[in-house]
Amino acid sequence: MSQDLKITLVKSHIGTPASQRAVLNGMGLNKMNKSVVLKDTPEIRGMIRKVSHMVNVTE
């Protein structure tokens, strides 16, 4: 699982619960349409699952 994931924030975090905002900040997504490349680990997959309605993920 040493693959990389490109994660892009496509929906605003305004009006979301604080826990979801904390997940986005933890991944480094703080602005709309910002993309980050993170390692494909179970921890990152769990973070993506929590905010899956707000992000696009490509492998």
PQR file with spaces between the fields and no chain letter, atoms N, CA, C, O and H, PARSE charges and radii, in Angstrom:
ATOM       1  N    MET     1       0.830   -1.198    0.000 -0.4000 1.5000
ATOM       2  CA   MET     1       0.000    0.000    0.000 -0.0000 2.0000
ATOM       3  C    MET     1       0.865    1.248    0.000  0.5500 1.7000
ATOM       4  O    MET     1       0.569    2.203    0.718 -0.5500 1.4000
ATOM       5  N    SER     2       1.909    1.256   -0.778 -0.4000 1.5000
ATOM       6  CA   SER     2       2.770    2.429   -0.824 -0.0000 2.0000
ATOM       7  C    SER     2       2.355    3.384   -1.934  0.5500 1.7000
ATOM       8  O    SER     2       3.126    4.257   -2.332 -0.5500 1.4000
ATOM       9  H    SER     2       2.150    0.480   -1.361  0.4000 1.0000
ATOM      10  N    GLN     3       1.142    3.217   -2.427 -0.4000 1.5000
ATOM      11  CA   GLN     3       0.655    4.061   -3.497 -0.0000 2.0000
ATOM      12  C    GLN     3       0.285    5.439   -2.931  0.5500 1.7000
ATOM      13  O    GLN     3       0.074    5.595   -1.728 -0.5500 1.4000
ATOM      14  H    GLN     3       0.516    2.508   -2.103  0.4000 1.0000
ATOM      15  N    ASP     4       0.212    6.417   -3.810 -0.4000 1.5000
ATOM      16  CA   ASP     4      -0.188    7.758   -3.400 -0.0000 2.0000
ATOM      17  C    ASP     4      -1.618    8.029   -3.836  0.5500 1.7000
ATOM      18  O    ASP     4      -2.088    7.491   -4.839 -0.5500 1.4000
ATOM      19  H    ASP     4       0.383    6.291   -4.788  0.4000 1.0000
ATOM      20  N    LEU     5      -2.301    8.865   -3.074 -0.4000 1.5000
ATOM      21  CA   LEU     5      -3.657    9.294   -3.390 -0.0000 2.0000
ATOM      22  C    LEU     5      -3.662   10.801   -3.577  0.5500 1.7000
ATOM      23  O    LEU     5      -3.073   11.530   -2.779 -0.5500 1.4000
ATOM      24  H    LEU     5      -1.920    9.302   -2.259  0.4000 1.0000
ATOM      25  N    LYS     6      -4.317   11.267   -4.617 -0.4000 1.5000
ATOM      26  CA   LYS     6      -4.491   12.700   -4.817 -0.0000 2.0000
ATOM      27  C    LYS     6      -5.894   13.049   -4.341  0.5500 1.7000
ATOM      28  O    LYS     6      -6.880   12.546   -4.880 -0.5500 1.4000
ATOM      29  H    LYS     6      -4.796   10.675   -5.266  0.4000 1.0000
ATOM      30  N    ILE     7      -5.983   13.902   -3.338 -0.4000 1.5000
ATOM      31  CA   ILE     7      -7.250   14.254   -2.714 -0.0000 2.0000
ATOM      32  C    ILE     7      -7.510   15.730   -2.975  0.5500 1.7000
ATOM      33  O    ILE     7      -6.651   16.571   -2.709 -0.5500 1.4000
ATOM      34  H    ILE     7      -5.182   14.310   -2.901  0.4000 1.0000
ATOM      35  N    THR     8      -8.705   16.050   -3.500 -0.4000 1.5000
ATOM      36  CA   THR     8      -9.079   17.421   -3.834 -0.0000 2.0000
ATOM      37  C    THR     8     -10.352   17.786   -3.095  0.5500 1.7000
ATOM      38  O    THR     8     -11.327   17.035   -3.112 -0.5500 1.4000
ATOM      39  H    THR     8      -9.402   15.367   -3.716  0.4000 1.0000
ATOM      40  N    LEU     9     -10.343   18.947   -2.443 -0.4000 1.5000
ATOM      41  CA   LEU     9     -11.526   19.452   -1.749 -0.0000 2.0000
ATOM      42  C    LEU     9     -12.452   20.106   -2.766  0.5500 1.7000
ATOM      43  O    LEU     9     -12.068   21.084   -3.407 -0.5500 1.4000
ATOM      44  H    LEU     9      -9.551   19.557   -2.429  0.4000 1.0000
ATOM      45  N    VAL    10     -13.667   19.581   -2.923 -0.4000 1.5000
ATOM      46  CA   VAL    10     -14.587   20.095   -3.937 -0.0000 2.0000
ATOM      47  C    VAL    10     -15.829   20.745   -3.336  0.5500 1.7000
ATOM      48  O    VAL    10     -16.620   21.342   -4.066 -0.5500 1.4000
ATOM      49  H    VAL    10     -13.979   18.786   -2.402  0.4000 1.0000
ATOM      50  N    LYS    11     -16.017   20.641   -2.022 -0.4000 1.5000
ATOM      51  CA   LYS    11     -17.162   21.253   -1.369 -0.0000 2.0000
ATOM      52  C    LYS    11     -16.669   22.007   -0.147  0.5500 1.7000
ATOM      53  O    LYS    11     -15.759   21.550    0.544 -0.5500 1.4000
ATOM      54  H    LYS    11     -15.375   20.155   -1.429  0.4000 1.0000
ATOM      55  N    SER    12     -17.261   23.151    0.120 -0.4000 1.5000
ATOM      56  CA   SER    12     -16.823   23.996    1.227 -0.0000 2.0000
ATOM      57  C    SER    12     -17.059   23.331    2.573  0.5500 1.7000
ATOM      58  O    SER    12     -18.008   22.568    2.749 -0.5500 1.4000
ATOM      59  H    SER    12     -18.000   23.523   -0.441  0.4000 1.0000
ATOM      60  N    HIS    13     -16.177   23.634    3.521 -0.4000 1.5000
ATOM      61  CA   HIS    13     -16.324   23.100    4.867 -0.0000 2.0000
ATOM      62  C    HIS    13     -17.203   23.977    5.749  0.5500 1.7000
ATOM      63  O    HIS    13     -17.417   23.654    6.917 -0.5500 1.4000
ATOM      64  H    HIS    13     -15.406   24.254    3.378  0.4000 1.0000
ATOM      65  N    ILE    14     -17.713   25.075    5.214 -0.4000 1.5000
ATOM      66  CA   ILE    14     -18.568   25.968    5.999 -0.0000 2.0000
ATOM      67  C    ILE    14     -19.856   25.232    6.351  0.5500 1.7000
ATOM      68  O    ILE    14     -20.494   24.637    5.482 -0.5500 1.4000
ATOM      69  H    ILE    14     -17.539   25.338    4.265  0.4000 1.0000
ATOM      70  N    GLY    15     -20.229   25.273    7.601 -0.4000 1.5000
ATOM      71  CA   GLY    15     -21.458   24.646    8.051 -0.0000 2.0000
ATOM      72  C    GLY    15     -21.322   23.181    8.390  0.5500 1.7000
ATOM      73  O    GLY    15     -22.319   22.535    8.716 -0.5500 1.4000
ATOM      74  H    GLY    15     -19.711   25.756    8.307  0.4000 1.0000
ATOM      75  N    THR    16     -20.125   22.634    8.325 -0.4000 1.5000
ATOM      76  CA   THR    16     -19.923   21.226    8.669 -0.0000 2.0000
ATOM      77  C    THR    16     -19.522   21.117   10.136  0.5500 1.7000
ATOM      78  O    THR    16     -19.057   22.093   10.724 -0.5500 1.4000
ATOM      79  H    THR    16     -19.315   23.158    8.060  0.4000 1.0000
ATOM      80  N    PRO    17     -19.698   19.946   10.729 -0.5600 1.5000
ATOM      81  CA   PRO    17     -19.288   19.755   12.126  0.2800 2.0000
ATOM      82  C    PRO    17     -17.791   19.978   12.319  0.5500 1.7000
ATOM      83  O    PRO    17     -16.998   19.816   11.391 -0.5500 1.4000
ATOM      84  N    ALA    18     -17.430   20.346   13.520 -0.4000 1.5000
ATOM      85  CA   ALA    18     -16.027   20.634   13.817 -0.0000 2.0000
ATOM      86  C    ALA    18     -15.134   19.420   13.589  0.5500 1.7000
ATOM      87  O    ALA    18     -13.975   19.575   13.206 -0.5500 1.4000
ATOM      88  H    ALA    18     -18.074   20.478   14.273  0.4000 1.0000
ATOM      89  N    SER    19     -15.649   18.226   13.817 -0.4000 1.5000
ATOM      90  CA   SER    19     -14.828   17.033   13.626 -0.0000 2.0000
ATOM      91  C    SER    19     -14.454   16.847   12.151  0.5500 1.7000
ATOM      92  O    SER    19     -13.347   16.407   11.841 -0.5500 1.4000
ATOM      93  H    SER    19     -16.591   18.101   14.128  0.4000 1.0000
ATOM      94  N    GLN    20     -15.378   17.183   11.242 -0.4000 1.5000
ATOM      95  CA   GLN    20     -15.060   17.077    9.816 -0.0000 2.0000
ATOM      96  C    GLN    20     -14.074   18.156    9.400  0.5500 1.7000
ATOM      97  O    GLN    20     -13.197   17.901    8.575 -0.5500 1.4000
ATOM      98  H    GLN    20     -16.277   17.540   11.493  0.4000 1.0000
ATOM      99  N    ARG    21     -14.200   19.352    9.955 -0.4000 1.5000
ATOM     100  CA   ARG    21     -13.232   20.410    9.657 -0.0000 2.0000
ATOM     101  C    ARG    21     -11.846   20.020   10.153  0.5500 1.7000
ATOM     102  O    ARG    21     -10.844   20.308    9.498 -0.5500 1.4000
ATOM     103  H    ARG    21     -14.913   19.559   10.625  0.4000 1.0000
ATOM     104  N    ALA    22     -11.789   19.371   11.302 -0.4000 1.5000
ATOM     105  CA   ALA    22     -10.506   18.935   11.850 -0.0000 2.0000
ATOM     106  C    ALA    22      -9.859   17.889   10.945  0.5500 1.7000
ATOM     107  O    ALA    22      -8.640   17.892   10.769 -0.5500 1.4000
ATOM     108  H    ALA    22     -12.603   19.138   11.834  0.4000 1.0000
ATOM     109  N    VAL    23     -10.654   17.005   10.378 -0.4000 1.5000
ATOM     110  CA   VAL    23     -10.127   15.996    9.455 -0.0000 2.0000
ATOM     111  C    VAL    23      -9.554   16.667    8.215  0.5500 1.7000
ATOM     112  O    VAL    23      -8.463   16.319    7.763 -0.5500 1.4000
ATOM     113  H    VAL    23     -11.644   17.003   10.521  0.4000 1.0000
ATOM     114  N    LEU    24     -10.293   17.632    7.663 -0.4000 1.5000
ATOM     115  CA   LEU    24      -9.798   18.335    6.471 -0.0000 2.0000
ATOM     116  C    LEU    24      -8.505   19.085    6.771  0.5500 1.7000
ATOM     117  O    LEU    24      -7.574   19.062    5.966 -0.5500 1.4000
ATOM     118  H    LEU    24     -11.179   17.915    8.030  0.4000 1.0000
ATOM     119  N    ASN    25      -8.440   19.747    7.922 -0.4000 1.5000
ATOM     120  CA   ASN    25      -7.214   20.454    8.294 -0.0000 2.0000
ATOM     121  C    ASN    25      -6.064   19.472    8.496  0.5500 1.7000
ATOM     122  O    ASN    25      -4.921   19.773    8.152 -0.5500 1.4000
ATOM     123  H    ASN    25      -9.196   19.765    8.577  0.4000 1.0000
ATOM     124  N    GLY    26      -6.361   18.309    9.048 -0.4000 1.5000
ATOM     125  CA   GLY    26      -5.336   17.291    9.252 -0.0000 2.0000
ATOM     126  C    GLY    26      -4.760   16.784    7.947  0.5500 1.7000
ATOM     127  O    GLY    26      -3.587   16.414    7.883 -0.5500 1.4000
ATOM     128  H    GLY    26      -7.290   18.065    9.328  0.4000 1.0000
ATOM     129  N    MET    27      -5.578   16.765    6.905 -0.4000 1.5000
ATOM     130  CA   MET    27      -5.100   16.339    5.590 -0.0000 2.0000
ATOM     131  C    MET    27      -4.461   17.487    4.827  0.5500 1.7000
ATOM     132  O    MET    27      -3.865   17.261    3.774 -0.5500 1.4000
ATOM     133  H    MET    27      -6.531   17.066    6.957  0.4000 1.0000
ATOM     134  N    GLY    28      -4.567   18.716    5.328 -0.4000 1.5000
ATOM     135  CA   GLY    28      -3.968   19.863    4.654 -0.0000 2.0000
ATOM     136  C    GLY    28      -4.887   20.516    3.646  0.5500 1.7000
ATOM     137  O    GLY    28      -4.428   21.265    2.785 -0.5500 1.4000
ATOM     138  H    GLY    28      -5.051   18.900    6.183  0.4000 1.0000
ATOM     139  N    LEU    29      -6.184   20.243    3.737 -0.4000 1.5000
ATOM     140  CA   LEU    29      -7.153   20.830    2.811 -0.0000 2.0000
ATOM     141  C    LEU    29      -7.889   21.954    3.523  0.5500 1.7000
ATOM     142  O    LEU    29      -8.768   21.705    4.349 -0.5500 1.4000
ATOM     143  H    LEU    29      -6.558   19.634    4.437  0.4000 1.0000
ATOM     144  N    ASN    30      -7.531   23.186    3.203 -0.4000 1.5000
ATOM     145  CA   ASN    30      -8.168   24.310    3.872 -0.0000 2.0000
ATOM     146  C    ASN    30      -8.805   25.300    2.903  0.5500 1.7000
ATOM     147  O    ASN    30      -9.422   26.269    3.344 -0.5500 1.4000
ATOM     148  H    ASN    30      -6.817   23.388    2.532  0.4000 1.0000
ATOM     149  N    LYS    31      -8.676   25.086    1.608 -0.4000 1.5000
ATOM     150  CA   LYS    31      -9.291   25.960    0.609 -0.0000 2.0000
ATOM     151  C    LYS    31      -9.951   25.100   -0.461  0.5500 1.7000
ATOM     152  O    LYS    31      -9.544   23.965   -0.705 -0.5500 1.4000
ATOM     153  H    LYS    31      -8.175   24.299    1.250  0.4000 1.0000
ATOM     154  N    MET    32     -10.972   25.661   -1.089 -0.4000 1.5000
ATOM     155  CA   MET    32     -11.664   24.962   -2.165 -0.0000 2.0000
ATOM     156  C    MET    32     -10.708   24.665   -3.318  0.5500 1.7000
ATOM     157  O    MET    32      -9.824   25.468   -3.618 -0.5500 1.4000
ATOM     158  H    MET    32     -11.302   26.583   -0.891  0.4000 1.0000
ATOM     159  N    ASN    33     -10.883   23.532   -3.951 -0.4000 1.5000
ATOM     160  CA   ASN    33     -10.120   23.077   -5.110 -0.0000 2.0000
ATOM     161  C    ASN    33      -8.641   22.870   -4.824  0.5500 1.7000
ATOM     162  O    ASN    33      -7.848   22.757   -5.759 -0.5500 1.4000
ATOM     163  H    ASN    33     -11.601   22.881   -3.707  0.4000 1.0000
ATOM     164  N    LYS    34      -8.253   22.818   -3.564 -0.4000 1.5000
ATOM     165  CA   LYS    34      -6.863   22.521   -3.223 -0.0000 2.0000
ATOM     166  C    LYS    34      -6.666   21.014   -3.264  0.5500 1.7000
ATOM     167  O    LYS    34      -7.534   20.259   -2.825 -0.5500 1.4000
ATOM     168  H    LYS    34      -8.897   22.910   -2.804  0.4000 1.0000
ATOM     169  N    SER    35      -5.543   20.580   -3.781 -0.4000 1.5000
ATOM     170  CA   SER    35      -5.219   19.160   -3.871 -0.0000 2.0000
ATOM     171  C    SER    35      -3.970   18.862   -3.061  0.5500 1.7000
ATOM     172  O    SER    35      -3.043   19.670   -2.995 -0.5500 1.4000
ATOM     173  H    SER    35      -4.838   21.194   -4.137  0.4000 1.0000
ATOM     174  N    VAL    36      -3.965   17.691   -2.451 -0.4000 1.5000
ATOM     175  CA   VAL    36      -2.791   17.201   -1.742 -0.0000 2.0000
ATOM     176  C    VAL    36      -2.553   15.765   -2.167  0.5500 1.7000
ATOM     177  O    VAL    36      -3.482   15.058   -2.558 -0.5500 1.4000
ATOM     178  H    VAL    36      -4.718   17.036   -2.505  0.4000 1.0000
ATOM     179  N    VAL    37      -1.301   15.340   -2.086 -0.4000 1.5000
ATOM     180  CA   VAL    37      -0.936   13.961   -2.381 -0.0000 2.0000
ATOM     181  C    VAL    37      -0.480   13.333   -1.075  0.5500 1.7000
ATOM     182  O    VAL    37       0.488   13.781   -0.461 -0.5500 1.4000
ATOM     183  H    VAL    37      -0.546   15.914   -1.768  0.4000 1.0000
ATOM     184  N    LEU    38      -1.197   12.276   -0.654 -0.4000 1.5000
ATOM     185  CA   LEU    38      -0.897   11.597    0.596 -0.0000 2.0000
ATOM     186  C    LEU    38      -0.694   10.113    0.332  0.5500 1.7000
ATOM     187  O    LEU    38      -1.190    9.573   -0.657 -0.5500 1.4000
ATOM     188  H    LEU    38      -1.983   11.912   -1.154  0.4000 1.0000
ATOM     189  N    LYS    39       0.039    9.463    1.223 -0.4000 1.5000
ATOM     190  CA   LYS    39       0.264    8.021    1.114 -0.0000 2.0000
ATOM     191  C    LYS    39      -1.043    7.278    1.361  0.5500 1.7000
ATOM     192  O    LYS    39      -1.892    7.736    2.126 -0.5500 1.4000
ATOM     193  H    LYS    39       0.443    9.902    2.026  0.4000 1.0000
ATOM     194  N    ASP    40      -1.196    6.145    0.716 -0.4000 1.5000
ATOM     195  CA   ASP    40      -2.388    5.312    0.853 -0.0000 2.0000
ATOM     196  C    ASP    40      -2.224    4.407    2.070  0.5500 1.7000
ATOM     197  O    ASP    40      -1.702    3.298    1.962 -0.5500 1.4000
ATOM     198  H    ASP    40      -0.506    5.773    0.094  0.4000 1.0000
ATOM     199  N    THR    41      -2.673    4.891    3.233 -0.4000 1.5000
ATOM     200  CA   THR    41      -2.607    4.122    4.467 -0.0000 2.0000
ATOM     201  C    THR    41      -4.018    3.948    5.020  0.5500 1.7000
ATOM     202  O    THR    41      -4.922    4.685    4.627 -0.5500 1.4000
ATOM     203  H    THR    41      -3.097    5.792    3.321  0.4000 1.0000
ATOM     204  N    PRO    42      -4.225    2.998    5.915 -0.5600 1.5000
ATOM     205  CA   PRO    42      -5.554    2.831    6.512  0.2800 2.0000
ATOM     206  C    PRO    42      -6.035    4.077    7.251  0.5500 1.7000
ATOM     207  O    PRO    42      -7.234    4.354    7.280 -0.5500 1.4000
ATOM     208  N    GLU    43      -5.119    4.825    7.842 -0.4000 1.5000
ATOM     209  CA   GLU    43      -5.499    6.035    8.561 -0.0000 2.0000
ATOM     210  C    GLU    43      -6.055    7.088    7.602  0.5500 1.7000
ATOM     211  O    GLU    43      -7.082    7.709    7.878 -0.5500 1.4000
ATOM     212  H    GLU    43      -4.144    4.600    7.819  0.4000 1.0000
ATOM     213  N    ILE    44      -5.375    7.282    6.485 -0.4000 1.5000
ATOM     214  CA   ILE    44      -5.831    8.254    5.484 -0.0000 2.0000
ATOM     215  C    ILE    44      -7.147    7.798    4.867  0.5500 1.7000
ATOM     216  O    ILE    44      -8.028    8.619    4.615 -0.5500 1.4000
ATOM     217  H    ILE    44      -4.541    6.778    6.261  0.4000 1.0000
ATOM     218  N    ARG    45      -7.291    6.492    4.622 -0.4000 1.5000
ATOM     219  CA   ARG    45      -8.555    5.972    4.077 -0.0000 2.0000
ATOM     220  C    ARG    45      -9.712    6.255    5.031  0.5500 1.7000
ATOM     221  O    ARG    45     -10.815    6.570    4.585 -0.5500 1.4000
ATOM     222  H    ARG    45      -6.575    5.825    4.827  0.4000 1.0000
ATOM     223  N    GLY    46      -9.476    6.146    6.328 -0.4000 1.5000
ATOM     224  CA   GLY    46     -10.511    6.453    7.316 -0.0000 2.0000
ATOM     225  C    GLY    46     -10.876    7.924    7.309  0.5500 1.7000
ATOM     226  O    GLY    46     -12.047    8.277    7.446 -0.5500 1.4000
ATOM     227  H    GLY    46      -8.579    5.889    6.690  0.4000 1.0000
ATOM     228  N    MET    47      -9.873    8.790    7.149 -0.4000 1.5000
ATOM     229  CA   MET    47     -10.141   10.228    7.078 -0.0000 2.0000
ATOM     230  C    MET    47     -10.959   10.553    5.831  0.5500 1.7000
ATOM     231  O    MET    47     -11.884   11.363    5.881 -0.5500 1.4000
ATOM     232  H    MET    47      -8.921    8.504    7.037  0.4000 1.0000
ATOM     233  N    ILE    48     -10.613    9.918    4.715 -0.4000 1.5000
ATOM     234  CA   ILE    48     -11.348   10.141    3.470 -0.0000 2.0000
ATOM     235  C    ILE    48     -12.787    9.674    3.619  0.5500 1.7000
ATOM     236  O    ILE    48     -13.708   10.335    3.137 -0.5500 1.4000
ATOM     237  H    ILE    48      -9.861    9.259    4.674  0.4000 1.0000
ATOM     238  N    ARG    49     -12.988    8.543    4.280 -0.4000 1.5000
ATOM     239  CA   ARG    49     -14.334    8.012    4.461 -0.0000 2.0000
ATOM     240  C    ARG    49     -15.199    8.984    5.269  0.5500 1.7000
ATOM     241  O    ARG    49     -16.399    9.098    5.018 -0.5500 1.4000
ATOM     242  H    ARG    49     -12.240    8.006    4.671  0.4000 1.0000
ATOM     243  N    LYS    50     -14.607    9.673    6.224 -0.4000 1.5000
ATOM     244  CA   LYS    50     -15.366   10.592    7.068 -0.0000 2.0000
ATOM     245  C    LYS    50     -15.840   11.826    6.298  0.5500 1.7000
ATOM     246  O    LYS    50     -16.899   12.372    6.607 -0.5500 1.4000
ATOM     247  H    LYS    50     -13.633    9.580    6.428  0.4000 1.0000
ATOM     248  N    VAL    51     -15.072   12.271    5.298 -0.4000 1.5000
ATOM     249  CA   VAL    51     -15.434   13.468    4.535 -0.0000 2.0000
ATOM     250  C    VAL    51     -15.586   13.145    3.052  0.5500 1.7000
ATOM     251  O    VAL    51     -15.310   13.990    2.201 -0.5500 1.4000
ATOM     252  H    VAL    51     -14.212   11.827    5.047  0.4000 1.0000
ATOM     253  N    SER    52     -16.022   11.927    2.739 -0.4000 1.5000
ATOM     254  CA   SER    52     -16.095   11.481    1.344 -0.0000 2.0000
ATOM     255  C    SER    52     -17.052   12.312    0.501  0.5500 1.7000
ATOM     256  O    SER    52     -16.895   12.391   -0.717 -0.5500 1.4000
ATOM     257  H    SER    52     -16.246   11.240    3.431  0.4000 1.0000
ATOM     258  N    HIS    53     -18.042   12.932    1.136 -0.4000 1.5000
ATOM     259  CA   HIS    53     -19.009   13.749    0.398 -0.0000 2.0000
ATOM     260  C    HIS    53     -18.429   15.108    0.014  0.5500 1.7000
ATOM     261  O    HIS    53     -19.072   15.863   -0.716 -0.5500 1.4000
ATOM     262  H    HIS    53     -18.169   12.868    2.125  0.4000 1.0000
ATOM     263  N    MET    54     -17.234   15.433    0.489 -0.4000 1.5000
ATOM     264  CA   MET    54     -16.632   16.741    0.241 -0.0000 2.0000
ATOM     265  C    MET    54     -15.371   16.683   -0.608  0.5500 1.7000
ATOM     266  O    MET    54     -14.859   17.725   -1.015 -0.5500 1.4000
ATOM     267  H    MET    54     -16.712   14.820    1.083  0.4000 1.0000
ATOM     268  N    VAL    55     -14.862   15.493   -0.882 -0.4000 1.5000
ATOM     269  CA   VAL    55     -13.569   15.369   -1.571 -0.0000 2.0000
ATOM     270  C    VAL    55     -13.687   14.434   -2.779  0.5500 1.7000
ATOM     271  O    VAL    55     -14.580   13.589   -2.846 -0.5500 1.4000
ATOM     272  H    VAL    55     -15.278   14.646   -0.552  0.4000 1.0000
ATOM     273  N    ASN    56     -12.769   14.606   -3.724 -0.4000 1.5000
ATOM     274  CA   ASN    56     -12.561   13.676   -4.831 -0.0000 2.0000
ATOM     275  C    ASN    56     -11.209   13.022   -4.630  0.5500 1.7000
ATOM     276  O    ASN    56     -10.236   13.686   -4.272 -0.5500 1.4000
ATOM     277  H    ASN    56     -12.044   15.292   -3.670  0.4000 1.0000
ATOM     278  N    VAL    57     -11.147   11.716   -4.861 -0.4000 1.5000
ATOM     279  CA   VAL    57      -9.913   10.972   -4.652 -0.0000 2.0000
ATOM     280  C    VAL    57      -9.544   10.263   -5.946  0.5500 1.7000
ATOM     281  O    VAL    57     -10.376    9.594   -6.560 -0.5500 1.4000
ATOM     282  H    VAL    57     -11.937   11.176   -5.152  0.4000 1.0000
ATOM     283  N    THR    58      -8.290   10.417   -6.354 -0.4000 1.5000
ATOM     284  CA   THR    58      -7.770    9.677   -7.494 -0.0000 2.0000
ATOM     285  C    THR    58      -6.486    8.976   -7.063  0.5500 1.7000
ATOM     286  O    THR    58      -5.717    9.495   -6.254 -0.5500 1.4000
ATOM     287  H    THR    58      -7.615   10.961   -5.855  0.4000 1.0000
ATOM     288  N    GLU    59      -6.274    7.796   -7.615 -0.4000 1.5000
ATOM     289  CA   GLU    59      -5.082    7.030   -7.244 -0.0000 2.0000
ATOM     290  C    GLU    59      -3.939    7.306   -8.188  0.5500 1.7000
ATOM     291  O    GLU    59      -2.855    6.745   -8.025 -0.5500 1.4000
ATOM     292  H    GLU    59      -6.898    7.374   -8.272  0.4000 1.0000
